Amino acid sequence: MAGLIVVMAIQSPLSPLLHLAPAPQLAHVHALSSPAVAEPASMLTEPMRLGAASNFSQGWNEALFQAAEKLPLRNWRDSVRWADVEKVKGRYSFGTPMTRYPQRLQAPGTRLTLTLNWGNPLYDSGHTPHSADALAAFRRFVTELVRRYPAIDTIEIGNEINGNNFVNGPVKDGGMVQRRAYHLAMVRSAAEGVKIAQAPVRVIGGSVHSLPGGFLWPLLEDPAAASLQGLAVHPYTTPIEQLPQQIGVLRRHAGLRRHVLHITEFGSQNAHTAPDELVRAYATLSSLGSTELDWYPLNERGDGFVPLLRRSGETTGVAQAFRLVTDRLASFRARDVSPDRFTFVHAFGPHILVLWGAPRAIRVNPAEVDAFDARGARLDAAHLTLDETRVLVLQGQQPLVLGRDVRLGCSSLIADSFLGFSYPADTEDQGSSAGFTAFVQRGRGKLPLETLPGQQREGVPWTPYLGLSDAALPRVLSDMVIPNPDGPVFLEFLTERAGTLRVQGDFAAAHSGALGPKVAFSVDGRSLDLPAQSSPVRVDRILKVRSGQRLAFAVSWNQTARDSTARYRIRLFDPRSCALAEAARR
């Protein structure tokens, strides 16, 4: 896991509707394989497929396989180990269930994303393939696979190649620049193998943990990246509500805008919230134009991630959410119709809306609209309330229009450091795009924090974050902040109008037993008294403000980076906003 830090967006109830980052316009990608492979532009209209990451290549369980088929699981992500198939050079034997299972994927619409990562002891001493001899043998292996198993429609090269768990030998030891070159050589070999077989198979790579623009951007600038037909990412460290923002940062690079994203792993370690996380992630990523989402894992792995199936084949709560998506949502490409930065609404076809967000009432006609939770359980449509983490699925007998058939109650929330977190494109536009400006002081002036891509060097988060390009600290993410020993990080809000605001701020040590940072709060530079400094720090103040006043939290160093790292959330409420919104509607 990686990542850290703040900025807030203000959204007045009287402002025009704001939408999260729209699905990017993707250019066509040159394909080495058959023209039957869909081009990225069409992926924006085709439904995003929902699958699961199984591990039948590592050990066979017939009952579990049958349980997966009954889910039903139609989009699989698994592997076939090269070393299990080619034990004598040039001779292939698919003699075990672990190597033959793709043959059984014959139900209509069944597809397999095949991950190829590990080497073969016959070549390069079993290390990740890198020599010309090993890459040629790998190409022949790919050709054999796609000829033998028509269920394979995507080959994913590598697995979290920006980390150290799934690479070895010279590929691991050569540094990130060399690792990217080795990876692209494997991608090219696989693409050549697919072309020889004349198979309608897409070859994707990148295959990274998190969303590290600093790793992916140089990869895509290499001419050898021409063989890529998509990028695989595992955004475990990104809160779902930040996926549009962070993917938007990655897509600021022209090379990344040309590729669709395959989310070949996504999961949760919280059994209680996992069903809602699956539905929220599916809605968000579908609206962003991703082509697949594979829940990790299908079955228990012993790593704490919530599976769809127990070892016995029994389904879990998240499997119920998987079925809800499969039955009700997966036939449509989602559209983001969110009315503001704190309310998330995604439309699936004309009759279904998926909603969550900051608390507010929801009104529908119960005689015409059915409501369900993430597991598919029916809810009382006469008493619905929006929740930040719990999904509502609304299905109408007639087409649903937000604001007509589904009415949102008013919310006095005008700024939120988590839901409204933004990544400015440059340091000049923070005030307009973020609401809360994150900065440090240099001399007598303010130095706004800039958007950094993530993993652009060692020792930094593997996701976009706010910081300084010439320093390791400070760092600000949507839920975490680390100040610099030389001075505090300021999180500043500029009031838009005179009135009364409620300011709530929560700061807690991110690490167990740590001291937590020092926190101060000021209005136009005048400090206001806070509770005695201990973790957590809770601020809840009612303030009378004038238009153009600056409200600022200062987060300061406290002995060590560990002690100074804070989880935080800041929210501003305008009690008058609902009355003003109601008056504007009259």
C-alpha positions in Angstrom: 0.0 0.0 0.0 1.2 3.5 -0.7 0.0 7.1 -0.7 -0.5 10.3 1.2 -2.5 13.9 1.4 -5.2 17.7 1.1 -7.2 20.2 -1.0 -11.0 20.9 -1.0 -13.6 21.6 -3.5 -16.5 24.0 -2.7 -19.8 23.3 -4.3 -22.6 25.8 -3.6 -26.2 24.5 -4.0 -26.7 27.5 -6.3 -23.8 26.7 -8.6 -24.2 25.0 -11.9 -24.0 21.2 -11.8 -20.5 19.9 -11.6 -19.5 16.5 -12.9 -16.5 14.4 -12.0 -13.9 13.9 -14.7 -15.7 12.6 -17.8 -14.6 9.5 -19.6 -11.6 10.5 -21.7 -11.7 10.5 -25.5 -9.5 7.6 -26.5 -7.7 7.4 -29.8 -7.5 4.1 -31.7 -4.7 1.8 -30.8 -2.7 0.0 -33.5 -3.4 -3.8 -33.2 -0.9 -6.5 -34.0 -3.7 -9.1 -33.9 -6.9 -9.7 -35.8 -9.2 -6.7 -36.5 -11.8 -8.5 -34.5 -10.3 -7.0 -31.4 -12.4 -3.9 -30.4 -10.7 -0.6 -30.6 -10.6 1.7 -27.5 -13.1 4.2 -28.8 -15.8 1.5 -29.0 -15.0 0.5 -25.4 -16.6 3.7 -24.3 -20.0 2.4 -25.4 -19.7 -1.4 -24.9 -20.5 -2.5 -21.3 -17.6 -2.9 -19.0 -17.2 -6.6 -18.2 -17.2 -7.8 -14.6 -14.9 -10.7 -13.8 -13.0 -12.3 -11.0 -9.4 -13.3 -10.4 -9.2 -17.1 -9.9 -6.1 -19.2 -9.3 -6.9 -22.6 -10.8 -3.5 -22.5 -12.5 -2.0 -22.9 -9.0 -4.2 -25.7 -7.7 -7.3 -27.5 -8.8 -10.6 -27.6 -6.9 -13.5 -29.1 -9.0 -16.2 -28.1 -6.5 -14.9 -24.5 -6.5 -14.8 -24.4 -10.3 -18.4 -25.5 -10.6 -19.4 -23.0 -7.9 -17.8 -20.2 -10.0 -19.7 -21.3 -13.1 -22.9 -21.2 -11.1 -22.3 -17.6 -9.8 -22.3 -17.2 -12.8 -18.7 -16.2 -13.6 -18.3 -15.4 -17.3 -15.2 -13.2 -17.3 -12.2 -15.0 -15.8 -8.7 -13.8 -15.0 -6.2 -16.5 -14.4 -3.0 -18.0 -15.8 -1.3 -21.0 -17.3 2.2 -21.6 -16.0 4.7 -21.9 -18.7 6.9 -24.2 -16.7 4.0 -26.6 -16.2 3.4 -26.9 -20.0 6.9 -26.9 -21.6 9.2 -29.2 -19.6 11.2 -30.2 -22.7 12.2 -27.5 -25.1 9.7 -27.1 -27.9 7.3 -29.7 -26.6 4.0 -28.7 -24.9 1.9 -30.9 -22.6 -1.4 -29.8 -21.2 -1.9 -32.8 -19.1 -3.2 -31.5 -15.8 -6.4 -29.7 -14.7 -4.3 -26.6 -14.0 -3.3 -26.3 -17.6 -6.5 -27.6 -19.2 -9.1 -25.6 -17.4 -9.4 -22.9 -20.2 -10.8 -25.7 -22.4 -13.8 -25.9 -20.1 -14.7 -22.2 -20.5 -17.3 -22.8 -23.1 -20.5 -21.2 -21.9 -21.8 -18.5 -24.2 -20.0 -15.2 -23.6 -17.3 -16.7 -21.5 -13.9 -14.9 -21.8 -10.5 -15.3 -20.2 -7.9 -12.6 -19.4 -4.8 -14.8 -19.2 -1.9 -13.4 -17.1 1.5 -14.5 -18.1 4.3 -13.5 -15.7 6.7 -16.2 -14.5 9.5 -17.7 -16.6 10.5 -21.3 -17.3 13.6 -23.1 -15.9 14.5 -24.1 -19.5 15.3 -20.4 -20.3 17.1 -17.7 -18.4 17.4 -20.0 -15.4 13.7 -19.7 -14.7 13.9 -15.9 -14.2 11.5 -13.4 -15.7 12.2 -13.8 -19.5 14.7 -11.3 -20.9 17.2 -12.9 -23.3 16.5 -13.3 -27.0 16.3 -17.0 -26.7 13.8 -16.9 -23.8 11.6 -14.3 -25.5 11.5 -16.3 -28.7 10.4 -19.4 -26.7 7.8 -17.2 -24.8 6.4 -16.1 -28.2 6.0 -19.7 -29.3 4.3 -20.5 -26.0 1.8 -17.7 -26.5 1.0 -18.9 -30.0 0.3 -22.4 -28.7 -2.0 -21.0 -25.9 -4.2 -18.8 -28.1 -4.5 -21.5 -30.8 -5.5 -24.1 -28.2 -7.9 -22.0 -26.1 -10.4 -19.8 -27.9 -11.8 -18.5 -24.6 -8.6 -16.3 -24.3 -9.4 -12.9 -25.6 -6.9 -10.9 -23.5 -3.3 -11.6 -22.5 -2.0 -9.6 -19.6 1.8 -9.5 -19.5 3.3 -9.2 -16.1 1.8 -8.7 -12.7 2.5 -5.5 -10.6 5.8 -5.0 -12.4 6.5 -1.8 -10.6 6.9 -3.7 -7.3 9.3 -6.5 -6.4 7.0 -9.4 -5.6 6.4 -10.7 -9.1 9.7 -10.2 -10.9 13.0 -11.9 -10.4 16.5 -12.2 -11.8 18.0 -9.4 -14.0 14.5 -7.9 -14.6 14.2 -7.2 -10.8 17.8 -6.2 -10.3 18.2 -3.8 -13.2 16.3 -0.8 -11.9 13.1 0.7 -13.1 14.3 2.0 -16.4 15.7 -1.3 -17.4 12.6 -3.1 -16.0 10.3 -1.1 -18.3 12.4 -2.1 -21.3 12.3 -5.8 -20.3 8.6 -5.6 -19.8 8.0 -4.1 -23.3 10.1 -6.8 -24.8 7.8 -9.4 -23.3 4.8 -7.5 -24.5 6.2 -7.5 -28.0 7.0 -11.2 -28.0 3.4 -11.9 -26.8 1.9 -9.7 -29.5 4.0 -11.4 -32.2 2.8 -14.8 -30.9 -0.8 -13.7 -31.1 -0.2 -12.4 -34.6 1.3 -15.7 -35.8 -1.8 -17.5 -34.5 -4.0 -14.9 -36.2 -6.1 -14.9 -33.0 -8.6 -12.1 -31.9 -6.6 -11.5 -28.7 -5.7 -8.2 -27.1 -2.2 -7.9 -25.5 -2.1 -5.6 -22.6 0.7 -4.6 -20.3 1.8 -1.9 -17.8 0.4 -4.3 -15.2 1.0 -2.0 -12.2 0.0 -1.9 -8.6 -1.8 1.4 -7.8 -1.9 4.2 -10.3 1.7 5.4 -10.7 2.0 8.0 -13.5 5.7 8.3 -12.8 6.2 4.7 -13.8 3.6 4.5 -16.6 4.4 7.7 -18.5 8.0 6.8 -19.3 6.9 3.3 -20.3 4.5 4.8 -22.8 7.2 7.2 -24.2 9.3 4.2 -25.3 8.8 3.4 -29.0 8.5 -0.3 -28.0 5.2 0.6 -26.3 3.6 0.4 -29.8 2.9 -3.2 -29.1 0.6 -2.4 -26.2 -3.1 -2.6 -26.8 -4.2 -1.6 -23.3 -3.0 -1.1 -19.7 -3.6 -3.2 -16.7 -3.8 -1.5 -13.3 -4.6 -2.6 -9.7 -5.8 0.6 -7.9 -5.9 -0.9 -4.4 -4.5 2.3 -2.8 -7.0 4.7 -4.4 -10.3 5.5 -2.6 -13.1 4.8 -5.0 -14.3 8.4 -5.0 -10.7 9.5 -6.1 -10.5 7.1 -9.1 -11.9 9.8 -11.5 -9.4 12.3 -10.2 -6.3 10.1 -10.2 -7.1 8.5 -13.6 -7.7 12.0 -14.8 -4.1 12.9 -13.8 -2.7 9.8 -15.5 -4.6 10.7 -18.7 -2.9 14.1 -18.9 -0.2 12.2 -20.6 -1.0 11.8 -24.3 0.4 8.3 -24.4 -2.0 7.1 -21.7 -5.0 8.7 -23.3 -4.5 6.3 -26.3 -5.1 3.2 -24.1 -8.1 1.7 -22.4 -7.7 0.6 -18.8 -8.2 -3.0 -17.6 -8.7 -3.1 -13.9 -7.5 -6.7 -13.6 -7.5 -6.6 -9.8 -9.6 -4.7 -7.3 -10.7 -5.8 -3.9 -11.5 -5.1 -0.3 -10.3 -6.3 3.1 -13.5 -5.3 4.9 -16.3 -8.0 4.6 -18.9 -5.5 5.8 -18.3 -2.8 3.2 -17.0 -5.0 0.3 -20.4 -5.5 -1.4 -20.9 -1.7 -1.6 -17.3 -1.2 -2.7 -17.8 -3.6 -5.6 -20.9 -1.8 -6.9 -19.4 1.7 -6.3 -16.2 0.7 -8.1 -18.1 -0.9 -11.0 -20.2 2.2 -11.5 -17.3 4.6 -11.3 -15.0 2.7 -13.6 -17.7 1.9 -16.1 -18.4 5.7 -16.4 -14.7 6.3 -16.8 -14.5 4.0 -19.9 -12.6 1.1 -18.4 -13.0 -2.2 -20.3 -13.0 -4.7 -17.4 -13.1 -5.0 -13.6 -11.9 -8.2 -12.1 -12.7 -8.7 -8.4 -9.8 -10.1 -6.4 -10.1 -12.8 -5.3 -12.7 -15.4 -6.6 -11.8 -17.7 -3.7 -10.1 -17.4 -0.4 -6.3 -16.8 -0.6 -5.4 -16.3 3.1 -4.4 -12.7 2.5 -7.3 -10.9 4.1 -9.1 -9.9 0.9 -12.8 -10.7 0.8 -13.5 -13.4 -1.8 -16.7 -14.2 -3.8 -16.5 -17.8 -2.7 -15.4 -19.7 0.4 -13.2 -22.7 0.0 -16.3 -24.8 0.3 -17.9 -23.1 -2.7 -20.3 -21.1 -0.4 -21.0 -17.6 -1.6 -20.2 -14.5 0.4 -22.0 -11.1 0.7 -19.8 -9.6 -2.0 -20.9 -12.5 -4.3 -24.5 -11.1 -3.9 -23.2 -7.7 -5.1 -21.5 -9.5 -8.0 -24.8 -11.0 -9.0 -26.6 -7.7 -8.7 -24.1 -6.1 -11.1 -24.3 -9.1 -13.4 -28.1 -9.2 -13.4 -29.0 -5.5 -13.4 -26.0 -3.3 -14.5 -23.6 -5.3 -16.7 -25.6 -4.9 -19.9 -25.0 -1.2 -20.0 -22.2 1.3 -20.1 -22.6 3.7 -17.2 -22.9 7.4 -17.6 -21.8 9.8 -14.8 -24.8 12.1 -14.1 -23.6 13.3 -10.7 -25.1 16.7 -9.8 -22.1 17.9 -7.6 -18.8 16.9 -6.2 -20.4 15.3 -3.1 -23.1 13.2 -4.7 -22.3 10.3 -7.0 -25.0 9.2 -9.5 -24.4 6.8 -12.4 -27.0 5.9 -14.9 -27.2 2.3 -16.4 -29.5 2.5 -19.3 -32.7 4.6 -19.0 -34.2 2.8 -16.0 -31.5 2.4 -13.4 -29.5 4.8 -11.3 -26.8 3.9 -8.8 -26.3 6.5 -6.1 -24.2 7.3 -3.0 -22.6 10.4 -1.4 -22.8 12.9 1.4 -26.0 12.4 3.5 -29.2 13.9 2.1 -32.8 12.7 1.6 -33.9 11.1 -1.6 -37.5 11.2 -2.8 -39.0 8.9 -5.3 -42.5 7.6 -6.1 -42.6 4.1 -4.4 -45.3 3.0 -6.8 -43.0 3.6 -9.8 -39.5 3.1 -8.5 -37.9 0.1 -6.7 -34.9 0.5 -4.5 -32.2 -2.1 -3.7 -29.0 -2.2 -1.6 -25.7 -3.5 -2.9 -26.6 -7.1 -2.2 -29.9 -6.8 -4.1 -32.1 -6.7 -1.0 -35.2 -4.6 -1.5 -35.4 -1.3 0.4 -38.4 0.8 1.5 -38.5 3.4 -1.4 -40.6 5.7 0.8 -37.7 6.3 3.2 -34.4 6.6 1.4 -31.3 8.5 2.5 -28.1 9.0 0.7 -25.0 7.5 2.4 -21.3 8.1 1.7 -20.4 4.4 1.5 -23.7 2.6 1.1 -25.1 2.2 -2.4 -28.7 2.7 -3.5 -29.8 1.1 -6.8 -33.0 2.6 -8.1 -34.9 0.9 -10.9 -37.9 2.6 -12.5 -40.8 1.2 -14.4 -40.3 4.2 -16.7 -37.1 6.0 -17.6 -35.6 7.8 -14.6 -34.5 11.4 -14.8 -32.5 12.9 -11.9 -34.4 15.9 -10.6 -37.7 14.7 -11.9 -38.2 11.1 -10.9 -35.4 11.1 -8.3 -35.3 14.2 -6.2 -32.3 14.9 -3.9 -32.9 16.8 -0.7 -30.8 19.8 0.1 -27.4 19.5 1.8 -25.6 22.3 3.6 -22.2 20.8 2.8 -20.2 23.3 0.7 -16.7 21.9 1.0 -15.1 18.5 1.8 -11.5 17.7 1.8 -12.1 14.1 0.9 -15.1 14.1 -1.5 -13.9 17.3 -3.1 -10.2 16.6 -3.4 -8.7 17.7 -6.6 -5.3 17.6 -8.5 -4.7 21.0 -10.1 -3.2 20.9 -13.6 -0.7 23.6 -12.5 -0.1 25.8 -9.4 -2.0 28.7 -10.8 -5.5 27.2 -10.8 -5.8 25.7 -7.3 -8.3 28.3 -6.0 -10.8 27.7 -8.8 -10.5 24.0 -9.1 -10.0 22.9 -5.5 -11.6 25.3 -3.0 -9.0 24.5 -0.4 -5.6 25.5 -1.5 -2.7 23.4 -0.2 0.6 25.4 0.2 3.7 26.0 2.2 5.5 29.2 2.9 8.8 30.1 1.3 10.1 33.3 2.8 7.1 35.7 2.9 5.3 34.1 0.0 3.0 31.2 -0.5 4.2 28.2 -2.6 1.2 26.1 -3.7 1.7 22.4 -3.8 1.8 20.9 -7.3 0.3 17.6 -8.6 3.0 14.9 -8.8 2.3 11.7 -10.8 3.3 9.0 -8.2 6.4 6.7 -8.2 8.3 9.3 -10.2 11.2 8.4 -7.8 11.8 6.1 -4.9 10.2 6.7 -1.5 7.0 8.5 -2.8 3.4 7.3 -3.1 2.5 5.1 -6.1 -0.5 7.3 -6.9 -0.8 11.0 -7.8 -0.4 13.3 -4.8 0.3 17.0 -4.0 3.8 18.0 -3.1 6.9 19.7 -4.3 8.9 18.4 -7.1 12.2 19.3 -5.4 11.5 17.7 -2.0 10.3 14.4 -0.5 7.9 16.3 1.8 5.3 17.6 2.3 2.7 15.3 0.8 -1.1 15.7 0.6 -3.7 13.1 -0.5 -7.4 13.0 -0.1 -7.2 11.5 3.4 -3.6 11.9 4.6 -1.1 14.7 5.1 2.6 14.7 6.0 4.1 18.1 6.7 7.7 19.1 6.1 10.1 19.6 9.1 10.8 23.1 7.8 7.3 24.4 8.2 3.6 23.5 8.2 1.3 22.6 5.3 -1.6 25.1 5.0 -5.0 24.0 3.9 -6.8 27.3 3.1 -10.4 28.0 2.2 -11.6 31.4 0.7 -15.1 32.3 1.7 -17.5 33.3 -1.1 -20.1 35.3 0.9 -20.8 36.7 4.3 -22.7 34.5 6.7 -22.3 31.8 9.3 -20.3 28.6 8.6 -19.8 25.5 10.6 -16.2 24.2 10.4 -15.5 20.6 11.2 -11.9 19.2 11.1 -10.6 15.9 12.2 -6.9 15.0 12.4 -5.6 11.7 13.8 -2.3 10.0 13.9 -2.1 7.6 10.9 0.0 5.1 12.8 -0.8 3.3 16.0 1.0 4.8 18.9 2.3 7.8 17.0 2.0 11.3 18.4 0.2 12.9 15.5 1.0 16.3 13.9 0.5 19.7 15.5 -2.6 21.4 14.2 -3.6 25.1 14.2 -6.6 27.0 12.8 -6.7 30.6 11.8 -9.0 33.2 10.2 -7.2 35.7 8.1 -4.0 34.8 9.9 -5.5 35.2 13.4 -5.2 32.0 15.4 -8.2 30.5 17.1 -7.8 28.4 20.2 -8.0 24.6 19.7 -8.3 21.8 22.2 -5.1 20.6 23.9 -2.9 19.0 21.3 -3.3 15.2 21.4 -4.3 12.7 18.8 -7.0 12.8 17.6 -7.7 16.6 17.2 -11.4 17.5 16.7 -12.4 21.0 15.6 -16.1 21.9 15.5 -16.7 25.7 15.3 -19.4 28.0 14.3 -17.9 31.1 12.7 -19.4 34.4 11.4 -17.4 35.2 8.2 -17.2 38.0 5.6 -16.8 37.4 1.9 -13.2 36.8 0.9 -11.9 35.7 4.3 -9.3 33.0 4.5 -9.9 30.0 6.8 -6.8 27.9 7.2 -5.6 24.7 9.0 -1.9 24.5 9.5 -0.5 21.0 9.9 3.0 21.0 11.5 5.9 18.5 12.0 6.0 16.6 15.3 9.5 15.0 15.8 9.4 12.3 13.1 7.6 11.6 9.8 5.8 8.7 11.5 4.6 10.9 14.3 3.6 13.7 11.9 1.6 11.7 9.4 -2.1 12.4 9.9 -5.4 11.0 8.6 -7.7 14.0 8.2 -11.1 15.2 7.0 -12.3 18.8 6.9 -15.9 19.8 6.1 -17.6 23.2 5.8 -21.4 23.6 6.2 -23.4 26.7 5.3 -26.7 26.5 7.3 -28.3 29.1 5.0 -27.5 27.3 1.7 -30.7 25.2 1.8 -32.9 28.2 2.3 -31.1 30.1 -0.5 -31.5 27.1 -2.8 -35.2 26.8 -2.0 -35.7 30.5 -2.6 -33.9 30.3 -6.0 -36.3 27.5 -7.1 -39.4 29.6 -6.4 
